[in-house]
């Protein structure tokens, strides 16, 4: 009998916490986030390493995962997961610490009158770099490049794209390595630089016909083989227009395609941002999207308790919801990612992040996911956003106590 009991205890020990979750936490610019605390339903805990990765175990097939950082007072709860290798966005955080920042001086021939240029660094690995725009008469610009602090060098290319109001006339690129805390670098584009004529095409865009109070769109050059942050801003248009024909490069390297971002908003705060991928020569109609409508509690409701239910309607299409609670004093932000359309007040599970009396809340819907699993699964391509649109409701406020 003693041997049987010992064997049963051994089997119980190897079955307990038998599912290992190997995940990664990224901020909203897709940089890894170190030192984030992780808690899983069932009681286990962990934290992310310098590369944003973590390991945590559970004996539940379906689990909830709580991410929180008390130094920034931000928490994110992912509900009803089964994915064993989730890629989790830590909402509310952009890379501002734990990054390397290097500057590169870029020199190029004098830009003729009537022309302009876009300059940017591109890489396959994690990086961030704003578009730098140069105009006629300029010969130098400084490019700011960010990459994770645990990386000592970053390989990529500085690119230069010159255009007139009606055509794209010059593309140049310069392979380079950015070194952590290295000497200031200079890139010189001259007659020996590798270049080509990119050619000129166009894309015709029809904004949504619905009478939004605000609407517009942007067109980006997107590169399939590069990181998600590798895109060039080709055009930004705002206003209630019927259609617009936008010039775009005909040919660029690195799996070139176009990303079209549509936008619409109402005075009550409801809005949408949609994304689609297309190619030169295409015509695209930006669809009308309807954001979720908040049902309860009513705006400026006094007397919310831990048992108060927050609810909203579907909005357009199939998707998952990200519910954002913001505390005013002390400042704190808590997000819940769920497939459901109602949620009990999360103050009791927010790890001291929601400790004040007055809050705001809103709901964003991410199309076209069918589950939270679908949202957190790793992307096939590093720069694929994975969602069609984000629809954001109006914002409401509430209080725990009247005063």
N, C-alpha and C positions, 0 to 999 in steps of 0.2 A: 504493500500500500504506500509506503514511504517513497518508493521509486516512482510510482504513478503520480503522486502529488508533485514530486520534484520535476518530472517530465512536463506536467501541465503548467507549472510555474514557468518553466523554460520557454514553452510554446507561447505563453501569454506575454513573456518579456520580449520575444522577437516580433510578435504581432502588434504590440503597442507602438504607437507612433510609426507605423510601417510605411507611411507615404512621405517621401521627402520632396519638398517644394524648392526648386532651384530657380530663383527669380532675379530680376534686375529692376532697380528704381531709377527713373529718369525725370528730370525737370521738364518744364514746358518748352525748352529749347533742345530737348533730347540729350542733355548732358547727364552723365551718371551722378547720382546724389549720394555721397558718403555719410556715414554716421546717422542714418535714419533708423529709428527703432521700429521693429516689426513685431506684431502680436497676432497670433492665429487662433481661431476659435478652437477651444480645447485646452488652451493655457500655455502653449509653448511661446518662446520669444527669441528674437535674434536682432541683429543690426547689420546694416549694409557696410561693405568694405569700401576702399578708395575707388574701386571701379563700379560702385553701385550695386554689386551682386550680393546675394544672401542665400543661405540655406536654412530651412526650417522644416520641422516634421509635425505630422498630425496623423491621428488614426481615423479622421473623417474623410470620406470620399468627396463630400461637398463642404467647403469651408469658407469662412469670412476672413479677410486679411486687413488688419489695421496698420497703417503707416503713420508715424507721428514724429515730430521734431519740436521739442519744447523750447529750443533756442529761438526758433522763428514762430512758434505758437501756431503751427499748421498741422492738421491731421487729415488723412484720407482713409475712408473705409470702403473696401471692395467686398460686395456681397455675392454669395452663392457661386464660388469659383470651383472648378474641377481641374483646370489647367495646371500641369506640373512644372511648367517653365514660363510663368507670366512675365510680361514686360509692362511695368506699372508706371503710370504718370503720377508724379507728386504735384498735384495741382497747386496753383498759387505761388510757385517758386520758379524764378528764372535764374540762370547761372550768374551769380554775383560774387561768390566765393568759391574756393577750391578749384580755381581755374588759372591757367597761364595766359598772360596777355603780352603779345609781342607786336611791334610796329615795324612795318616795311615801307621804305620810301620807294616810290615808283616814278621813274622818269620815262618820258615818251616824247616823240617829235611834236613840235608845235601844232595844236589843233587848228585847222583852217577856219575861216569865218563861215558861219552857217552850219557847223558840225558840232557834235558832242560825243562823249564816250562814257562807257560804263567800265569800271575796273573792279575786279573782285578776285579773292583767293578761293580756290575750290579744292576739296580733298575728299577721299573716300571715307576716311575715318572721322571721328567726332570732331567737329569744329564749329565755329560761328564767326561770320564776317559780314559786316554791313556792306551794301552796295555803295561804291564811291563814284560820284558823277563829276566829270570834267567838261569844261566848256571851251569855246574858242579862245585862243591865246594862252591857255595854260599848258605847262610842260611837266609839272610834278604834282603828285598827290601822296598822302600818307594813308596806308591801309592798316586797320587795327584787326588783329587775328587772335581769337580765343580758342583754347583747347584744354582738355582736362589736366588737372595739376599732377596726376600720377604719370602722365606721359612726358617723356623727355624730348621727343622730337615729333614733328608732323610733316609728312610728305604730301606735296600737292602741286598745284600750278597757279600762277598768277595769270589772269586773262584780261584782255583789253578788247573791247568791242566798240567800234566807231560807227556813227551813223549821221545821215542828213535827215531833214524832215520827211523825206520820201523813200529813203533806201538805207540799207546797211552796207557799208563799204569796206570795212577792214576788221579782221579778227587776228589777234596775236596771242600767243601763250608762252609762258616761261616756267619750265619745271624747277622746283626749288624745295628745300628742306628748311622748316622753321625749327630752330633749336631753343629749348627752354633756357631762359636767362642768357641767351647768346648775344653776340655783338649785334648792334643795329645793322640791318641788312638793306641793300639797295638793289632794286631790279631795274635794268635799263632795257627798254624796248627800242631797238634801232633797226637798221637795214638787214642785220644778220638774224633777227628774231624770227622764229618760225611763225608763219602767218598764212592766211588765205582770205579770199573774198567770200563772205558768207552767203551772198545772194539775198534777195528780198522777196518775201511773200506777204500774205496778209491773213487775218482771221476776222470774220464778221460776227459781231456779238449783238444779240437782242436782249436787253435787260428785261426783268419780269414786268408783265403788263399791269399787274396789280398796283394800285395807287398807294405805295409806301410813302411815308413822310421823308424817308431818306433811302436812296438806292445808288448803286454804282458797281463797278467791277475793276479788277486788276488782271493783267496778263503777265505771266512770268515765263522765262526760259528755264526749264527744269531738266536735270541731268540724271538719268536713271541709274548710272553706275556710280554716282557720287552720294555723299551723305544727304540726309533730309534737308539740311540748311543750305544746300547748294542750289541756289536759284537766282536769276537776274530779273530785276523789275524792268519790264519792257514798256508798260503803260499803266497808268492809274486814271480812271475816269469816274467822276461823281456827277449826279444830276439826273433829272427825269428826261432822258433821251429815248428815242424810239429804237435806234440802232446805231452802231458805230463800226467802221472798218479800221482795223489796227494793223500797222505794218509790223512784221516780225522777220527774223532771220530765216532764210530758207534752209540753211544747213549749218549745224554746229556739232562738235564732237560729244563724246561721253553719253551716248544714248539720248540725244536731244529730243525733247518734246515740250509742249506748252502746258502750263497749268493756268486755268481760268478760275478766278475767284469771284463769285457774285455776292452782293451784299444788299440787304434791305432792312429797314427799321421803321418802327411806329413810335409815335409820341409817348405812348405808355411804357416804352422801354423794351417791348418785344422786338426781337431781331433775328436775322439768320445770316450765316456765312456759308456759302456752298463752294465746293471744289470739284473740278473735273479736269481730266487730262485730254488733250487734243493735239492736233498737228497743223502745220502751216497749210493754208488753203481751205480750212474748215469753216463752217458756219455753226454757231452754237446759240441756242435759246436758253437763257437762265430761267429755271423754273421758279414758280411761286411756292414758297414754303411757309407753313403756319407753325409758330412756336407753341409749346405747351401753355395752357391757360391755368393759372393757379386757382384752386377751388377753395380750400380752407387751410388755415384760419384766415379770416378777413384781414385786410390791411389795417395796421395800427391796433392789433388786437392786444388787450392787456389781460394777462392772466394765464399765459401759456404754462403748462406743467410738463413733467416728464412723460405724462400719458397723452399729451395732445398729439393728434394725428395731423400731419401735413399731407395734403393731397393735391393732385393736378390732373388735367385731362391729357389725352394722347398727344396732340399735335400731329404734324404731318408724318406719315410713313412709319416704318418699323425701326426701332432703335433702343438704345439704353439711355438712362437718365443720370446726370450728375447734379446732385442737389448741393447747393453752396450756402452754408450758414456763416454769416460774418458777425462777430461780436465787436461792439464799439468801444467798450471800456470794461476790462482790458481788451486790447485788440487781439482777435483770434479768428482763424478761418478753419472750418471743418467741412469736408466734402464727403458725400456718400454716393457711390457708384452702384446703381441697382437697375434691375429690369422692372421692378414694381412701380405702381403709380401712387403709392402712399407710404408714409414713413413716420414712425413714432419719433418725437423730439429726441435728437441724439445727445443731448447734453450729458446724460448719465454715462455714456460710453466714450466721451470725447477726451478723456485723460487730462482734465483740467484746462483744456483749450477754450471751452465755452464757459467762462466763469462770471460773466457780467450779467446785466439786467436787460439790456436793449440790444436787439439784433435785426439784421436784414436777412432775407432768404430769396433765392431764385432757383430756377430749374433750367438746365441745358439738356437738350436731346441730341445724341450723336447718331446720325443715320449712316448706314442701314444695318446696324448690328441686330442680331437676334438674341444675344445673351451677353453677359459681362465677360464670359469666356472668350467670345468672339472678339471683344474689344481689346483684351490683354494678350492675345496670342502674338508671338513674335512675327514681325513683318517678313514677307518673302524678299522684298527689296528694301534696302536700308533707308531709302528716301520716300517710301510709300506712306502717305498719311493714313490710308486705310479707311477713312470715312468720307461720305459724300457731302455732308453738311452738318453744321452745329446750329441748332435752333434754341434761342434763349428767351425765356419768359420775361414778363415784367418783374420788378423787384418789389417786395413787400417788407414791412417792418413789424416787429412784435416786441412785447415786453413780458418778462416773468412776473414782475410786480408793477402796479400802477406808477410807483415813484421810485 
